[in-house]
Amino acid sequence: MLHIGPRPEASAKARLGLVVAKKFIRQAVRRNTIKRIAREQFRLHCAALPKRDLIIRLMGKFDGMPREEIAIEIVGLLKKVRP
């Protein structure tokens, strides 16, 4: 799930927030891996994103997807954001 929030102050770039709850992924290593992949994809696509706050939240159980599939899912979410 992706939340997009307006920002009251004018900033030079988009910002990212991540919520990966222990409730859905018990292992810290897996939670951190997902967050690391999300940050990297955000960094690569940041120039094309509007100047807003973006929050990516994991909303359900997560059965071990490969890293490439996680990256594709996150890129798909980021491409849905419109200026």
N, CA, C and O atoms as a Maestro MAE file, in Angstrom:
{
 s_m_m2io_version
 :::
 2.0.0
}

f_m_ct {
 s_m_title
 :::
 protein
 m_atom[332] {
  # First column is atom index #
  i_m_mmod_type
  r_m_x_coord
  r_m_y_coord
  r_m_z_coord
  i_m_residue_number
  s_m_chain_name
  s_m_pdb_residue_name
  s_m_pdb_atom_name
  i_m_atomic_number
  :::
  1 25 0.838 -1.163 0.000 1 A "MET " " N  " 7
  2 3 0.000 0.000 0.000 1 A "MET " " CA " 6
  3 2 0.890 1.235 0.000 1 A "MET " " C  " 6
  4 15 1.916 1.263 0.679 1 A "MET " " O  " 8
  5 25 0.506 2.246 -0.752 2 A "LEU " " N  " 7
  6 3 1.267 3.481 -0.862 2 A "LEU " " CA " 6
  7 2 0.387 4.643 -0.458 2 A "LEU " " C  " 6
  8 15 -0.694 4.830 -1.016 2 A "LEU " " O  " 8
  9 25 0.842 5.430 0.512 3 A "HIS " " N  " 7
  10 3 0.142 6.644 0.922 3 A "HIS " " CA " 6
  11 2 0.918 7.830 0.376 3 A "HIS " " C  " 6
  12 15 2.149 7.838 0.408 3 A "HIS " " O  " 8
  13 25 0.211 8.824 -0.120 4 A "ILE " " N  " 7
  14 3 0.849 10.034 -0.626 4 A "ILE " " CA " 6
  15 2 0.303 11.197 0.176 4 A "ILE " " C  " 6
  16 15 -0.910 11.383 0.262 4 A "ILE " " O  " 8
  17 25 1.182 11.970 0.757 5 A "GLY " " N  " 7
  18 3 0.744 13.098 1.563 5 A "GLY " " CA " 6
  19 2 1.310 14.403 1.057 5 A "GLY " " C  " 6
  20 15 2.473 14.471 0.658 5 A "GLY " " O  " 8
  21 25 0.490 15.442 1.070 6 A "PRO " " N  " 7
  22 3 1.027 16.754 0.703 6 A "PRO " " CA " 6
  23 2 1.968 17.251 1.796 6 A "PRO " " C  " 6
  24 15 1.851 16.847 2.952 6 A "PRO " " O  " 8
  25 25 2.873 18.103 1.438 7 A "ARG " " N  " 7
  26 3 3.823 18.632 2.393 7 A "ARG " " CA " 6
  27 2 3.619 20.134 2.518 7 A "ARG " " C  " 6
  28 15 3.593 20.830 1.503 7 A "ARG " " O  " 8
  29 25 3.473 20.649 3.723 8 A "PRO " " N  " 7
  30 3 3.213 22.077 3.876 8 A "PRO " " CA " 6
  31 2 4.377 22.956 3.430 8 A "PRO " " C  " 6
  32 15 4.159 24.014 2.840 8 A "PRO " " O  " 8
  33 25 5.601 22.535 3.701 9 A "GLU " " N  " 7
  34 3 6.740 23.358 3.307 9 A "GLU " " CA " 6
  35 2 7.226 22.949 1.927 9 A "GLU " " C  " 6
  36 15 7.112 21.787 1.537 9 A "GLU " " O  " 8
  37 25 7.758 23.894 1.206 10 A "ALA " " N  " 7
  38 3 8.294 23.592 -0.124 10 A "ALA " " CA " 6
  39 2 9.669 22.962 0.042 10 A "ALA " " C  " 6
  40 15 10.555 23.544 0.668 10 A "ALA " " O  " 8
  41 25 9.839 21.800 -0.506 11 A "SER " " N  " 7
  42 3 11.106 21.095 -0.414 11 A "SER " " CA " 6
  43 2 11.613 20.791 -1.813 11 A "SER " " C  " 6
  44 15 10.860 20.856 -2.784 11 A "SER " " O  " 8
  45 25 12.861 20.466 -1.907 12 A "ALA " " N  " 7
  46 3 13.486 20.252 -3.205 12 A "ALA " " CA " 6
  47 2 13.218 18.868 -3.782 12 A "ALA " " C  " 6
  48 15 13.394 18.659 -4.982 12 A "ALA " " O  " 8
  49 25 12.796 17.918 -2.949 13 A "LYS " " N  " 7
  50 3 12.612 16.568 -3.474 13 A "LYS " " CA " 6
  51 2 11.573 15.792 -2.667 13 A "LYS " " C  " 6
  52 15 11.121 16.230 -1.609 13 A "LYS " " O  " 8
  53 25 11.213 14.637 -3.196 14 A "ALA " " N  " 7
  54 3 10.261 13.745 -2.524 14 A "ALA " " CA " 6
  55 2 10.952 13.068 -1.340 14 A "ALA " " C  " 6
  56 15 12.174 12.921 -1.317 14 A "ALA " " O  " 8
  57 25 10.142 12.659 -0.357 15 A "ARG " " N  " 7
  58 3 10.669 11.935 0.798 15 A "ARG " " CA " 6
  59 2 9.939 10.601 0.922 15 A "ARG " " C  " 6
  60 15 8.785 10.465 0.516 15 A "ARG " " O  " 8
  61 25 10.636 9.623 1.492 16 A "LEU " " N  " 7
  62 3 10.092 8.276 1.608 16 A "LEU " " CA " 6
  63 2 10.006 7.852 3.062 16 A "LEU " " C  " 6
  64 15 10.929 8.077 3.844 16 A "LEU " " O  " 8
  65 25 8.870 7.227 3.420 17 A "GLY " " N  " 7
  66 3 8.704 6.601 4.719 17 A "GLY " " CA " 6
  67 2 8.344 5.142 4.498 17 A "GLY " " C  " 6
  68 15 7.610 4.822 3.562 17 A "GLY " " O  " 8
  69 25 8.845 4.258 5.341 18 A "LEU " " N  " 7
  70 3 8.597 2.821 5.189 18 A "LEU " " CA " 6
  71 2 8.031 2.244 6.479 18 A "LEU " " C  " 6
  72 15 8.507 2.551 7.572 18 A "LEU " " O  " 8
  73 25 7.008 1.403 6.338 19 A "VAL " " N  " 7
  74 3 6.430 0.700 7.476 19 A "VAL " " CA " 6
  75 2 6.367 -0.777 7.110 19 A "VAL " " C  " 6
  76 15 5.575 -1.193 6.264 19 A "VAL " " O  " 8
  77 25 7.219 -1.558 7.764 20 A "VAL " " N  " 7
  78 3 7.229 -3.007 7.564 20 A "VAL " " CA " 6
  79 2 7.094 -3.621 8.955 20 A "VAL " " C  " 6
  80 15 8.075 -3.759 9.685 20 A "VAL " " O  " 8
  81 25 5.872 -3.982 9.304 21 A "ALA " " N  " 7
  82 3 5.568 -4.409 10.668 21 A "ALA " " CA " 6
  83 2 6.057 -5.823 10.971 21 A "ALA " " C  " 6
  84 15 6.063 -6.703 10.110 21 A "ALA " " O  " 8
  85 25 6.462 -6.006 12.207 22 A "LYS " " N  " 7
  86 3 6.882 -7.319 12.697 22 A "LYS " " CA " 6
  87 2 5.714 -8.303 12.666 22 A "LYS " " C  " 6
  88 15 5.910 -9.516 12.590 22 A "LYS " " O  " 8
  89 25 4.512 -7.768 12.725 23 A "LYS " " N  " 7
  90 3 3.305 -8.597 12.677 23 A "LYS " " CA " 6
  91 2 3.239 -9.411 11.382 23 A "LYS " " C  " 6
  92 15 2.761 -10.546 11.377 23 A "LYS " " O  " 8
  93 25 3.725 -8.821 10.283 24 A "PHE " " N  " 7
  94 3 3.636 -9.488 8.980 24 A "PHE " " CA " 6
  95 2 4.910 -10.225 8.592 24 A "PHE " " C  " 6
  96 15 4.851 -11.228 7.881 24 A "PHE " " O  " 8
  97 25 6.059 -9.743 9.050 25 A "ILE " " N  " 7
  98 3 7.333 -10.405 8.770 25 A "ILE " " CA " 6
  99 2 8.089 -10.511 10.085 25 A "ILE " " C  " 6
  100 15 8.545 -9.506 10.630 25 A "ILE " " O  " 8
  101 25 8.220 -11.709 10.583 26 A "ARG " " N  " 7
  102 3 8.814 -11.906 11.909 26 A "ARG " " CA " 6
  103 2 10.326 -11.674 11.934 26 A "ARG " " C  " 6
  104 15 10.852 -11.149 12.916 26 A "ARG " " O  " 8
  105 25 11.018 -12.054 10.882 27 A "GLN " " N  " 7
  106 3 12.476 -11.974 10.875 27 A "GLN " " CA " 6
  107 2 12.953 -10.567 10.527 27 A "GLN " " C  " 6
  108 15 12.569 -10.006 9.500 27 A "GLN " " O  " 8
  109 25 13.791 -10.008 11.391 28 A "ALA " " N  " 7
  110 3 14.324 -8.660 11.179 28 A "ALA " " CA " 6
  111 2 15.143 -8.575 9.885 28 A "ALA " " C  " 6
  112 15 15.141 -7.547 9.208 28 A "ALA " " O  " 8
  113 25 15.826 -9.641 9.559 29 A "VAL " " N  " 7
  114 3 16.639 -9.651 8.338 29 A "VAL " " CA " 6
  115 2 15.762 -9.433 7.108 29 A "VAL " " C  " 6
  116 15 16.126 -8.668 6.216 29 A "VAL " " O  " 8
  117 25 14.616 -10.095 7.056 30 A "ARG " " N  " 7
  118 3 13.691 -9.944 5.915 30 A "ARG " " CA " 6
  119 2 13.075 -8.540 5.894 30 A "ARG " " C  " 6
  120 15 12.951 -7.935 4.830 30 A "ARG " " O  " 8
  121 25 12.690 -8.020 7.071 31 A "ARG " " N  " 7
  122 3 12.139 -6.661 7.135 31 A "ARG " " CA " 6
  123 2 13.152 -5.643 6.626 31 A "ARG " " C  " 6
  124 15 12.815 -4.755 5.843 31 A "ARG " " O  " 8
  125 25 14.381 -5.780 7.075 32 A "ASN " " N  " 7
  126 3 15.424 -4.847 6.652 32 A "ASN " " CA " 6
  127 2 15.743 -4.971 5.171 32 A "ASN " " C  " 6
  128 15 16.040 -3.973 4.515 32 A "ASN " " O  " 8
  129 25 15.684 -6.181 4.641 33 A "THR " " N  " 7
  130 3 15.922 -6.390 3.211 33 A "THR " " CA " 6
  131 2 14.871 -5.664 2.379 33 A "THR " " C  " 6
  132 15 15.195 -5.007 1.390 33 A "THR " " O  " 8
  133 25 13.626 -5.788 2.784 34 A "ILE " " N  " 7
  134 3 12.543 -5.120 2.057 34 A "ILE " " CA " 6
  135 2 12.726 -3.608 2.111 34 A "ILE " " C  " 6
  136 15 12.558 -2.924 1.102 34 A "ILE " " O  " 8
  137 25 13.069 -3.086 3.286 35 A "LYS " " N  " 7
  138 3 13.279 -1.641 3.416 35 A "LYS " " CA " 6
  139 2 14.470 -1.178 2.578 35 A "LYS " " C  " 6
  140 15 14.423 -0.112 1.964 35 A "LYS " " O  " 8
  141 25 15.531 -1.975 2.552 36 A "ARG " " N  " 7
  142 3 16.721 -1.629 1.768 36 A "ARG " " CA " 6
  143 2 16.392 -1.578 0.275 36 A "ARG " " C  " 6
  144 15 16.821 -0.663 -0.429 36 A "ARG " " O  " 8
  145 25 15.639 -2.554 -0.199 37 A "ILE " " N  " 7
  146 3 15.240 -2.588 -1.610 37 A "ILE " " CA " 6
  147 2 14.357 -1.389 -1.930 37 A "ILE " " C  " 6
  148 15 14.523 -0.757 -2.973 37 A "ILE " " O  " 8
  149 25 13.419 -1.072 -1.041 38 A "ALA " " N  " 7
  150 3 12.517 0.061 -1.266 38 A "ALA " " CA " 6
  151 2 13.295 1.368 -1.331 38 A "ALA " " C  " 6
  152 15 13.033 2.202 -2.198 38 A "ALA " " O  " 8
  153 25 14.246 1.554 -0.425 39 A "ARG " " N  " 7
  154 3 15.049 2.785 -0.439 39 A "ARG " " CA " 6
  155 2 15.859 2.910 -1.726 39 A "ARG " " C  " 6
  156 15 15.970 3.997 -2.293 39 A "ARG " " O  " 8
  157 25 16.418 1.804 -2.180 40 A "GLU " " N  " 7
  158 3 17.220 1.837 -3.410 40 A "GLU " " CA " 6
  159 2 16.361 2.169 -4.621 40 A "GLU " " C  " 6
  160 15 16.766 2.974 -5.459 40 A "GLU " " O  " 8
  161 25 15.183 1.564 -4.730 41 A "GLN " " N  " 7
  162 3 14.295 1.859 -5.857 41 A "GLN " " CA " 6
  163 2 13.811 3.306 -5.798 41 A "GLN " " C  " 6
  164 15 13.680 3.959 -6.833 41 A "GLN " " O  " 8
  165 25 13.547 3.806 -4.597 42 A "PHE " " N  " 7
  166 3 13.155 5.206 -4.437 42 A "PHE " " CA " 6
  167 2 14.287 6.122 -4.895 42 A "PHE " " C  " 6
  168 15 14.049 7.103 -5.599 42 A "PHE " " O  " 8
  169 25 15.508 5.805 -4.499 43 A "ARG " " N  " 7
  170 3 16.657 6.615 -4.890 43 A "ARG " " CA " 6
  171 2 16.820 6.663 -6.412 43 A "ARG " " C  " 6
  172 15 17.138 7.707 -6.981 43 A "ARG " " O  " 8
  173 25 16.598 5.522 -7.057 44 A "LEU " " N  " 7
  174 3 16.750 5.460 -8.510 44 A "LEU " " CA " 6
  175 2 15.649 6.209 -9.248 44 A "LEU " " C  " 6
  176 15 15.884 6.704 -10.350 44 A "LEU " " O  " 8
  177 25 14.451 6.307 -8.669 45 A "HIS " " N  " 7
  178 3 13.309 6.928 -9.340 45 A "HIS " " CA " 6
  179 2 12.917 8.280 -8.741 45 A "HIS " " C  " 6
  180 15 11.908 8.862 -9.141 45 A "HIS " " O  " 8
  181 25 13.684 8.773 -7.809 46 A "CYS " " N  " 7
  182 3 13.345 9.994 -7.071 46 A "CYS " " CA " 6
  183 2 13.185 11.208 -7.986 46 A "CYS " " C  " 6
  184 15 12.314 12.044 -7.745 46 A "CYS " " O  " 8
  185 25 13.994 11.319 -9.013 47 A "ALA " " N  " 7
  186 3 13.942 12.493 -9.892 47 A "ALA " " CA " 6
  187 2 12.606 12.598 -10.626 47 A "ALA " " C  " 6
  188 15 12.161 13.703 -10.936 47 A "ALA " " O  " 8
  189 25 11.965 11.476 -10.905 48 A "ALA " " N  " 7
  190 3 10.704 11.480 -11.655 48 A "ALA " " CA " 6
  191 2 9.480 11.632 -10.750 48 A "ALA " " C  " 6
  192 15 8.360 11.743 -11.250 48 A "ALA " " O  " 8
  193 25 9.673 11.641 -9.430 49 A "LEU " " N  " 7
  194 3 8.549 11.701 -8.498 49 A "LEU " " CA " 6
  195 2 8.214 13.146 -8.130 49 A "LEU " " C  " 6
  196 15 9.089 14.012 -8.127 49 A "LEU " " O  " 8
  197 25 6.937 13.400 -7.819 50 A "PRO " " N  " 7
  198 3 6.562 14.746 -7.377 50 A "PRO " " CA " 6
  199 2 7.118 15.020 -5.970 50 A "PRO " " C  " 6
  200 15 7.494 14.098 -5.247 50 A "PRO " " O  " 8
  201 25 7.162 16.285 -5.606 51 A "LYS " " N  " 7
  202 3 7.703 16.695 -4.297 51 A "LYS " " CA " 6
  203 2 6.654 16.488 -3.214 51 A "LYS " " C  " 6
  204 15 5.991 17.430 -2.780 51 A "LYS " " O  " 8
  205 25 6.518 15.249 -2.792 52 A "ARG " " N  " 7
  206 3 5.531 14.871 -1.776 52 A "ARG " " CA " 6
  207 2 6.144 13.862 -0.824 52 A "ARG " " C  " 6
  208 15 7.223 13.320 -1.066 52 A "ARG " " O  " 8
  209 25 5.429 13.627 0.260 53 A "ASP " " N  " 7
  210 3 5.826 12.575 1.186 53 A "ASP " " CA " 6
  211 2 5.167 11.277 0.742 53 A "ASP " " C  " 6
  212 15 3.950 11.230 0.557 53 A "ASP " " O  " 8
  213 25 5.948 10.239 0.571 54 A "LEU " " N  " 7
  214 3 5.433 8.929 0.163 54 A "LEU " " CA " 6
  215 2 5.679 7.947 1.306 54 A "LEU " " C  " 6
  216 15 6.776 7.883 1.860 54 A "LEU " " O  " 8
  217 25 4.657 7.194 1.644 55 A "ILE " " N  " 7
  218 3 4.793 6.185 2.691 55 A "ILE " " CA " 6
  219 2 4.397 4.838 2.107 55 A "ILE " " C  " 6
  220 15 3.272 4.653 1.642 55 A "ILE " " O  " 8
  221 25 5.325 3.914 2.137 56 A "ILE " " N  " 7
  222 3 5.055 2.557 1.672 56 A "ILE " " CA " 6
  223 2 4.858 1.699 2.906 56 A "ILE " " C  " 6
  224 15 5.728 1.628 3.774 56 A "ILE " " O  " 8
  225 25 3.695 1.042 2.974 57 A "ARG " " N  " 7
  226 3 3.352 0.213 4.133 57 A "ARG " " CA " 6
  227 2 2.992 -1.196 3.669 57 A "ARG " " C  " 6
  228 15 2.153 -1.370 2.785 57 A "ARG " " O  " 8
  229 25 3.615 -2.174 4.258 58 A "LEU " " N  " 7
  230 3 3.271 -3.566 3.984 58 A "LEU " " CA " 6
  231 2 1.963 -3.866 4.695 58 A "LEU " " C  " 6
  232 15 1.851 -3.655 5.903 58 A "LEU " " O  " 8
  233 25 0.969 -4.358 3.957 59 A "MET " " N  " 7
  234 3 -0.371 -4.508 4.514 59 A "MET " " CA " 6
  235 2 -0.839 -5.955 4.658 59 A "MET " " C  " 6
  236 15 -2.017 -6.188 4.929 59 A "MET " " O  " 8
  237 25 0.031 -6.907 4.486 60 A "GLY " " N  " 7
  238 3 -0.400 -8.282 4.630 60 A "GLY " " CA " 6
  239 2 0.785 -9.213 4.816 60 A "GLY " " C  " 6
  240 15 1.940 -8.795 4.751 60 A "GLY " " O  " 8
  241 25 0.479 -10.478 5.048 61 A "LYS " " N  " 7
  242 3 1.535 -11.483 5.187 61 A "LYS " " CA " 6
  243 2 2.384 -11.489 3.925 61 A "LYS " " C  " 6
  244 15 1.898 -11.259 2.817 61 A "LYS " " O  " 8
  245 25 3.636 -11.753 4.125 62 A "PHE " " N  " 7
  246 3 4.583 -11.688 3.027 62 A "PHE " " CA " 6
  247 2 5.330 -12.999 2.965 62 A "PHE " " C  " 6
  248 15 6.142 -13.307 3.837 62 A "PHE " " O  " 8
  249 25 5.053 -13.770 1.929 63 A "ASP " " N  " 7
  250 3 5.771 -15.030 1.757 63 A "ASP " " CA " 6
  251 2 6.958 -14.781 0.844 63 A "ASP " " C  " 6
  252 15 6.822 -14.173 -0.217 63 A "ASP " " O  " 8
  253 25 8.098 -15.245 1.253 64 A "GLY " " N  " 7
  254 3 9.377 -14.971 0.613 64 A "GLY " " CA " 6
  255 2 9.398 -14.837 -0.898 64 A "GLY " " C  " 6
  256 15 9.556 -15.825 -1.615 64 A "GLY " " O  " 8
  257 25 9.239 -13.631 -1.370 65 A "MET " " N  " 7
  258 3 9.405 -13.339 -2.794 65 A "MET " " CA " 6
  259 2 10.887 -13.079 -3.046 65 A "MET " " C  " 6
  260 15 11.594 -12.617 -2.151 65 A "MET " " O  " 8
  261 25 11.360 -13.371 -4.247 66 A "PRO " " N  " 7
  262 3 12.743 -13.008 -4.584 66 A "PRO " " CA " 6
  263 2 12.918 -11.496 -4.591 66 A "PRO " " C  " 6
  264 15 11.956 -10.750 -4.778 66 A "PRO " " O  " 8
  265 25 14.144 -11.054 -4.388 67 A "ARG " " N  " 7
  266 3 14.448 -9.622 -4.339 67 A "ARG " " CA " 6
  267 2 14.010 -8.887 -5.598 67 A "ARG " " C  " 6
  268 15 13.535 -7.753 -5.525 67 A "ARG " " O  " 8
  269 25 14.169 -9.528 -6.754 68 A "GLU " " N  " 7
  270 3 13.815 -8.887 -8.021 68 A "GLU " " CA " 6
  271 2 12.312 -8.599 -8.089 68 A "GLU " " C  " 6
  272 15 11.897 -7.551 -8.583 68 A "GLU " " O  " 8
  273 25 11.508 -9.529 -7.594 69 A "GLU " " N  " 7
  274 3 10.055 -9.332 -7.600 69 A "GLU " " CA " 6
  275 2 9.634 -8.232 -6.630 69 A "GLU " " C  " 6
  276 15 8.703 -7.475 -6.905 69 A "GLU " " O  " 8
  277 25 10.322 -8.150 -5.499 70 A "ILE " " N  " 7
  278 3 10.038 -7.071 -4.545 70 A "ILE " " CA " 6
  279 2 10.338 -5.726 -5.203 70 A "ILE " " C  " 6
  280 15 9.555 -4.783 -5.097 70 A "ILE " " O  " 8
  281 25 11.475 -5.652 -5.878 71 A "ALA " " N  " 7
  282 3 11.852 -4.402 -6.550 71 A "ALA " " CA " 6
  283 2 10.831 -4.024 -7.621 71 A "ALA " " C  " 6
  284 15 10.490 -2.850 -7.757 71 A "ALA " " O  " 8
  285 25 10.345 -4.993 -8.375 72 A "ILE " " N  " 7
  286 3 9.352 -4.728 -9.416 72 A "ILE " " CA " 6
  287 2 8.055 -4.210 -8.800 72 A "ILE " " C  " 6
  288 15 7.443 -3.286 -9.335 72 A "ILE " " O  " 8
  289 25 7.633 -4.794 -7.683 73 A "GLU " " N  " 7
  290 3 6.422 -4.337 -6.989 73 A "GLU " " CA " 6
  291 2 6.564 -2.883 -6.534 73 A "GLU " " C  " 6
  292 15 5.644 -2.081 -6.692 73 A "GLU " " O  " 8
  293 25 7.712 -2.559 -5.975 74 A "ILE " " N  " 7
  294 3 7.931 -1.200 -5.467 74 A "ILE " " CA " 6
  295 2 8.004 -0.202 -6.604 74 A "ILE " " C  " 6
  296 15 7.457 0.896 -6.497 74 A "ILE " " O  " 8
  297 25 8.666 -0.561 -7.687 75 A "VAL " " N  " 7
  298 3 8.717 0.327 -8.856 75 A "VAL " " CA " 6
  299 2 7.314 0.554 -9.399 75 A "VAL " " C  " 6
  300 15 6.980 1.670 -9.796 75 A "VAL " " O  " 8
  301 25 6.496 -0.480 -9.421 76 A "GLY " " N  " 7
  302 3 5.109 -0.334 -9.858 76 A "GLY " " CA " 6
  303 2 4.344 0.655 -9.004 76 A "GLY " " C  " 6
  304 15 3.569 1.455 -9.528 76 A "GLY " " O  " 8
  305 25 4.551 0.615 -7.683 77 A "LEU " " N  " 7
  306 3 3.902 1.569 -6.786 77 A "LEU " " CA " 6
  307 2 4.388 2.988 -7.064 77 A "LEU " " C  " 6
  308 15 3.590 3.924 -7.123 77 A "LEU " " O  " 8
  309 25 5.695 3.142 -7.235 78 A "LEU " " N  " 7
  310 3 6.248 4.478 -7.472 78 A "LEU " " CA " 6
  311 2 5.779 5.071 -8.803 78 A "LEU " " C  " 6
  312 15 5.617 6.285 -8.926 78 A "LEU " " O  " 8
  313 25 5.563 4.212 -9.789 79 A "LYS " " N  " 7
  314 3 5.101 4.712 -11.096 79 A "LYS " " CA " 6
  315 2 3.647 5.169 -11.051 79 A "LYS " " C  " 6
  316 15 3.214 5.928 -11.918 79 A "LYS " " O  " 8
  317 25 2.886 4.717 -10.053 80 A "LYS " " N  " 7
  318 3 1.507 5.152 -9.910 80 A "LYS " " CA " 6
  319 2 1.403 6.572 -9.381 80 A "LYS " " C  " 6
  320 15 0.355 7.204 -9.511 80 A "LYS " " O  " 8
  321 25 2.457 7.076 -8.796 81 A "VAL " " N  " 7
  322 3 2.444 8.436 -8.241 81 A "VAL " " CA " 6
  323 2 2.500 9.430 -9.383 81 A "VAL " " C  " 6
  324 15 3.374 9.367 -10.247 81 A "VAL " " O  " 8
  325 25 1.557 10.341 -9.368 82 A "ARG " " N  " 7
  326 3 1.497 11.340 -10.429 82 A "ARG " " CA " 6
  327 2 1.773 12.724 -9.856 82 A "ARG " " C  " 6
  328 15 1.409 13.011 -8.716 82 A "ARG " " O  " 8
  329 25 2.415 13.582 -10.644 83 A "PRO " " N  " 7
  330 3 2.693 14.954 -10.165 83 A "PRO " " CA " 6
  331 2 1.461 15.776 -9.926 83 A "PRO " " C  " 6
  332 15 1.560 16.936 -9.525 83 A "PRO " " O  " 8
  :::
 }
 m_bond[331] {
  # First column is bond index #
  i_m_from
  i_m_to
  i_m_order
  :::
  1 1 2 1
  2 2 3 1
  3 3 4 2
  4 3 5 1
  5 5 6 1
  6 6 7 1
  7 7 8 2
  8 7 9 1
  9 9 10 1
  10 10 11 1
  11 11 12 2
  12 11 13 1
  13 13 14 1
  14 14 15 1
  15 15 16 2
  16 15 17 1
  17 17 18 1
  18 18 19 1
  19 19 20 2
  20 19 21 1
  21 21 22 1
  22 22 23 1
  23 23 24 2
  24 23 25 1
  25 25 26 1
  26 26 27 1
  27 27 28 2
  28 27 29 1
  29 29 30 1
  30 30 31 1
  31 31 32 2
  32 31 33 1
  33 33 34 1
  34 34 35 1
  35 35 36 2
  36 35 37 1
  37 37 38 1
  38 38 39 1
  39 39 40 2
  40 39 41 1
  41 41 42 1
  42 42 43 1
  43 43 44 2
  44 43 45 1
  45 45 46 1
  46 46 47 1
  47 47 48 2
  48 47 49 1
  49 49 50 1
  50 50 51 1
  51 51 52 2
  52 51 53 1
  53 53 54 1
  54 54 55 1
  55 55 56 2
  56 55 57 1
  57 57 58 1
  58 58 59 1
  59 59 60 2
  60 59 61 1
  61 61 62 1
  62 62 63 1
  63 63 64 2
  64 63 65 1
  65 65 66 1
  66 66 67 1
  67 67 68 2
  68 67 69 1
  69 69 70 1
  70 70 71 1
  71 71 72 2
  72 71 73 1
  73 73 74 1
  74 74 75 1
  75 75 76 2
  76 75 77 1
  77 77 78 1
  78 78 79 1
  79 79 80 2
  80 79 81 1
  81 81 82 1
  82 82 83 1
  83 83 84 2
  84 83 85 1
  85 85 86 1
  86 86 87 1
  87 87 88 2
  88 87 89 1
  89 89 90 1
  90 90 91 1
  91 91 92 2
  92 91 93 1
  93 93 94 1
  94 94 95 1
  95 95 96 2
  96 95 97 1
  97 97 98 1
  98 98 99 1
  99 99 100 2
  100 99 101 1
  101 101 102 1
  102 102 103 1
  103 103 104 2
  104 103 105 1
  105 105 106 1
  106 106 107 1
  107 107 108 2
  108 107 109 1
  109 109 110 1
  110 110 111 1
  111 111 112 2
  112 111 113 1
  113 113 114 1
  114 114 115 1
  115 115 116 2
  116 115 117 1
  117 117 118 1
  118 118 119 1
  119 119 120 2
  120 119 121 1
  121 121 122 1
  122 122 123 1
  123 123 124 2
  124 123 125 1
  125 125 126 1
  126 126 127 1
  127 127 128 2
  128 127 129 1
  129 129 130 1
  130 130 131 1
  131 131 132 2
  132 131 133 1
  133 133 134 1
  134 134 135 1
  135 135 136 2
  136 135 137 1
  137 137 138 1
  138 138 139 1
  139 139 140 2
  140 139 141 1
  141 141 142 1
  142 142 143 1
  143 143 144 2
  144 143 145 1
  145 145 146 1
  146 146 147 1
  147 147 148 2
  148 147 149 1
  149 149 150 1
  150 150 151 1
  151 151 152 2
  152 151 153 1
  153 153 154 1
  154 154 155 1
  155 155 156 2
  156 155 157 1
  157 157 158 1
  158 158 159 1
  159 159 160 2
  160 159 161 1
  161 161 162 1
  162 162 163 1
  163 163 164 2
  164 163 165 1
  165 165 166 1
  166 166 167 1
  167 167 168 2
  168 167 169 1
  169 169 170 1
  170 170 171 1
  171 171 172 2
  172 171 173 1
  173 173 174 1
  174 174 175 1
  175 175 176 2
  176 175 177 1
  177 177 178 1
  178 178 179 1
  179 179 180 2
  180 179 181 1
  181 181 182 1
  182 182 183 1
  183 183 184 2
  184 183 185 1
  185 185 186 1
  186 186 187 1
  187 187 188 2
  188 187 189 1
  189 189 190 1
  190 190 191 1
  191 191 192 2
  192 191 193 1
  193 193 194 1
  194 194 195 1
  195 195 196 2
  196 195 197 1
  197 197 198 1
  198 198 199 1
  199 199 200 2
  200 199 201 1
  201 201 202 1
  202 202 203 1
  203 203 204 2
  204 203 205 1
  205 205 206 1
  206 206 207 1
  207 207 208 2
  208 207 209 1
  209 209 210 1
  210 210 211 1
  211 211 212 2
  212 211 213 1
  213 213 214 1
  214 214 215 1
  215 215 216 2
  216 215 217 1
  217 217 218 1
  218 218 219 1
  219 219 220 2
  220 219 221 1
  221 221 222 1
  222 222 223 1
  223 223 224 2
  224 223 225 1
  225 225 226 1
  226 226 227 1
  227 227 228 2
  228 227 229 1
  229 229 230 1
  230 230 231 1
  231 231 232 2
  232 231 233 1
  233 233 234 1
  234 234 235 1
  235 235 236 2
  236 235 237 1
  237 237 238 1
  238 238 239 1
  239 239 240 2
  240 239 241 1
  241 241 242 1
  242 242 243 1
  243 243 244 2
  244 243 245 1
  245 245 246 1
  246 246 247 1
  247 247 248 2
  248 247 249 1
  249 249 250 1
  250 250 251 1
  251 251 252 2
  252 251 253 1
  253 253 254 1
  254 254 255 1
  255 255 256 2
  256 255 257 1
  257 257 258 1
  258 258 259 1
  259 259 260 2
  260 259 261 1
  261 261 262 1
  262 262 263 1
  263 263 264 2
  264 263 265 1
  265 265 266 1
  266 266 267 1
  267 267 268 2
  268 267 269 1
  269 269 270 1
  270 270 271 1
  271 271 272 2
  272 271 273 1
  273 273 274 1
  274 274 275 1
  275 275 276 2
  276 275 277 1
  277 277 278 1
  278 278 279 1
  279 279 280 2
  280 279 281 1
  281 281 282 1
  282 282 283 1
  283 283 284 2
  284 283 285 1
  285 285 286 1
  286 286 287 1
  287 287 288 2
  288 287 289 1
  289 289 290 1
  290 290 291 1
  291 291 292 2
  292 291 293 1
  293 293 294 1
  294 294 295 1
  295 295 296 2
  296 295 297 1
  297 297 298 1
  298 298 299 1
  299 299 300 2
  300 299 301 1
  301 301 302 1
  302 302 303 1
  303 303 304 2
  304 303 305 1
  305 305 306 1
  306 306 307 1
  307 307 308 2
  308 307 309 1
  309 309 310 1
  310 310 311 1
  311 311 312 2
  312 311 313 1
  313 313 314 1
  314 314 315 1
  315 315 316 2
  316 315 317 1
  317 317 318 1
  318 318 319 1
  319 319 320 2
  320 319 321 1
  321 321 322 1
  322 322 323 1
  323 323 324 2
  324 323 325 1
  325 325 326 1
  326 326 327 1
  327 327 328 2
  328 327 329 1
  329 329 330 1
  330 330 331 1
  331 331 332 2
  :::
 }
}
